[in-house]
Amino acid sequence: MAHGPLEEYHYPCDQCGADLRFAPGQTRLVCDHCGHEQAIPAAVGRGTALGLHELDLRAGLRNALMDDAVEDLRSISCPNCGAVIELSEEAHAGECPFCATPVVIDTGARRQIKPQGLVPFSITEEEARDSLGRWLRSLWFAPNGLKVYARKGRRMNGIYSPFWTFDADTRSRYRGQRGTYYYETRTVTVTVNGKRQHRQEQVRKIRWTPVSGRVARHFDDVLVLAATSLPRSFTDALKPWDLSALVPYQPDYLAGFRAEGYTVDLDDGHRIGREEMARVIEMDVRRDIGGDAQRVEAVDTDFSAETFKHILLPVWTAAYKYGGKSYRFVVNGQTGKVRGERPWSWIKIAFAVLLAAIVAGIIFGLSQNQ
């Protein structure tokens, strides 16, 4: 399995030499020390004219990509969440930005596919912190310490998370059954006010007819998370992403941020991508079968014109420790949408249950006195 590091990029200010950082939502680098601004070269425009292009899937799966599409990078894995991290050369220890677990630097190089493009951060750390704070404060039965965490405005980490995108043309042959509703009348016996009565009712049944056919679809940018540092349910909950904002990869956009290397290989990502496609194809098949109900017995799909990209998407992350366990939060760096884990305050839950029991007892007592 190929592992890429979590990289940090530093760019010196032309005026004072301090580190520049990318300004979310803009196309420039900003110096926090002196306020100097520098434009990102060729930061406007989209598409293949600037080098954002698809890679041949078959060549990627055979490890036969051109040399300029791959690179060797040092890496270390977080022992807790599996994130692949790289620290600066002068550092020997640090903290995982995903789960707050201490990590120690290691050596070693891994060969991986370079990113073709990225979606730049659109919201600032302050805006992400505000979104996270609102989400944390809305949680019922959360420990008070979590609410304090939200108020303190702890620092968040800006991470470019790795994803695969897959394109394909598909043609599918299917076999199944179309169901058509029909109704039969039957007589039933019921008891009304102690008396037995006969009534008629309509019973719905289904008449099944064998069917077969073909459907076709073009898939564009089927998105698959290429890391295991966060559960897929987290990043799936951050959807939708506006991939029309993709720009060709430039390290300038990473100034002041980090980029996580992928830990889900291309072949594993491709398998997950095809599973996503299969779900969409089944929905196409059901629509094509029509009727009131459908049974899909077999689907045989041919794939062609398959391509892929390795891209980076912006995520703000934070980690909170409670009761000896780490809880992780992520914010979509493009939209501000929040997803995370949450601890429960069992004291609050017990108090709520006791209060509900008291209220129920009072209501029962009042009803007995009436």
Secondary structure, 3 states (H helix, E strand, C coil): CCCCCCEEECCECCCCCCEEEECCCCCEEEECCCCCEEECCCCCCCCHHHCCCCEEHHHHHCCCCCHHHEEEEECEECCCCCCEECCCCCCCEEECCCCCCEEECCCCEEEEECCCEECCCCCCHHHHHHHHHHHHHCCCCCCHHHHHHHHHCCCCEEEEEEEEEEEEEEEEEEEEEEEEEEEEEEEEEEEECCEEEEEEEEEEEEEEEEEEEEEEEEEEEEEEECCCCCCHHHHHHCCCCCHHHCEECCHHHHECCEECCCCCCHHHHHHHHHHHHHHHHHHHHHHHHCCCEEEEEEEEEEEEEEEEEEEEEEEEEEEEEECCEEEEEEEECCCCCEEECCCCCHHHHHHHHHHHHHHHHHHHHHHHHC
